[in-house]
């Protein structure tokens, strides 16, 4: 197995993230990429809330899924791309703060399947509340372009 190259992984993840139309539409920020890790952030506005004013579970799940995918992608070979194959979500508390942060960490790397834990926190000033935890399985698709050309 080749040595991990943080600069290369970071660039591949950032290039892929730049093609995510939905992330652009939501205004999600890619904060950091490490070896098997990824952190995303999102400022919540009223278009992302449900009837009680909390961030919609679809929004929290979306950023958890993307963080998980990019945590996995960071350790995948250069000539591959990533696709989520399944996830399980626990909604732990309402997301009431004006910002969400998703932090994902690979917990079981594999040649084809990578298991990732992704946690979302609702941020309000110095207060941080754990609002969602996800267990996701990501698939490494070899020899596939990481864009719409496939």
Buried (B, 14 or more C-beta within 10 A) or exposed (E): EEEEEEEEBBEBBEEBBEEBEEBEEBEBBBEEBBBBBBBBBBBBEEEBBEEEEBBBBEBBBBBBBBBBBBBBBBBBEEEBBBEBEEBEBEBBEBBBBBBBBBBBBBEEBEEEBBBBBBBBBBBEEEEEBEBBBBBBBBBBBEEBEBEEEE
